[in-house]
Amino acid sequence: VRKDCFSEPTHSKLWPAYLDCRALPQPEKHELCMQRVIDGGTWSDRINSLLLPNV
């Protein structure tokens, strides 16, 4: 997904910086930020679980 979004400079501006996996504090969870939410959770729930896993 990221490769497709960043392949063209115009598209790279559409990808918000907070969704960039390289900015996450836990490299072992990078694969999670590219997955679709299929369990009924919201994107904010998913991002919060990545950034605050112990809460």
Secondary structure, DSSP 4 states (H G I P E B T S, - for coil): -HHHHHSSHHHHTTS-GGG-GGGSS-GGGGGGGGS---SS--HHHHHHHHH-TT-
